[in-house]
């Protein structure tokens, strides 16, 4: 923060930063696994695109940000980490309400790697509930600008807990399945993959699934998915930087397939983690 | 913050607080004018309602919050202040993604009073542009929970600047007028007032206009307002705790009425400010 490396307990933001008071910020999260960033360039592309679309200016260029992220991880010592880069609107010296007058701020941090699904859930599959909440639509907030507008997702999550599930899926404005709190979703039916097309975060793990499908000759399509359709799938999984590819074996009261992690989900999970050592898809961290 | 009174420059939030990382927070802003809070109880009602609907728990009750807010203003010395109370989800000691495990946090601060419209704009009326941005709909985020999800409003504001205007109006999901960045909007046509009903913040200044209309025998209705309709009004004004009742004399290329602050707007502005001394509507601050 502000050009300094600090312990997480000292990493604090002014309460007057518009990144807090107006959630006027964009961010990206990349993970480090066994000392290597996974697909860092894709995360940087998305982050820098969001900063530009919000008309913010970073005090660092792409190479400097890469260097800062590497330093955060190296100094933290974490071999597997969840690494976040943030650009906030910042604040104006005059407390002006004009966002053009704010001094934008860059923050980055590394914390231990966390996953949406824990070990048990990865083995037996997650139990998910579909909430009636509608994901904030693109006409309001461009989902390709990764953002902190999560009250819809938090409400969906609380709804899901009420229904006895472990996480949630929320809807798009047409009542189709959209995404969940911090993840995209895929279904597999008769060997072909589908994922929602409209109003969802263009996730890097989602994109990675498309890339892996090309490698192993599977069909994957971004399209509308109905509430009933997803429950009748052979397999369902979610994708997130926080956990990778994670199986779902129950949606509301419906058991998905035979209620176990399916073969295509398993194949993609294995391939996904193997790719973490591939120099084409990963970037090494030099620890001190 | 955390039970301490600090200078604003030291009021800082952990970057790991979900109030920042998920904008998982609610707040309210009340103003102090000539040493008196204006309609503090209404702001406390809305704030405590939002905290409850987000299933958060405050470490203080209503009386303690009132006392903290008074202390913030008294210690700041500001006779006219913008006073914000905030409840954030906080963070979990284990960095859990489960919002139920977070320790919620209360923050309050007082800064000098600020207005959406400056002195010149209050005299000649604001110039406003209508953006095509749709305000985050109630199906996604309940607008009665006052929140920091402002990227739609920020985009509307940047659109408005591009169009040469000073602030913006955004739409609801049906293409009607909704509200603007930090304010509600009213029109006056043939002596009767209208304000959007759907998907807008239930503003305290908006409510105050309804109360004032009862006092002076004017009709005021919450209903749909079309884009064309608002440009054909006799008078238009916006309402916000940050500035009160503020006239609008131009929308896009349309001059409103005769292009000057209208008589009903003027009457309501005068009455609004006179009410700030009324003990029924205000609460005194005891400065040291």
Interface residues (C-beta under 8 A of the other chain):
Chain A: X1 X8 X9 X11 X12 X13 X14 X15 X16 X19 X20 X21 X22 X23 X24 X54 X55 X86 X89 X95 X97 X99 X100 X107 X109 X111 X112 X114 X116 X132 X133 X134 X135 X136 X137 X139 X140 X141 X142 X145 X147 X148 X149 X150 X151 X152 X153 X154 X155 X157 X158 X161 X173 X181 X182 X242
Chain B: X1 X8 X9 X11 X12 X13 X14 X15 X16 X19 X20 X21 X22 X23 X24 X54 X55 X86 X89 X95 X97 X99 X100 X107 X109 X111 X112 X114 X116 X132 X133 X134 X135 X136 X137 X139 X140 X141 X142 X145 X147 X148 X149 X150 X151 X152 X153 X154 X155 X157 X158 X161 X173 X181 X182 X242
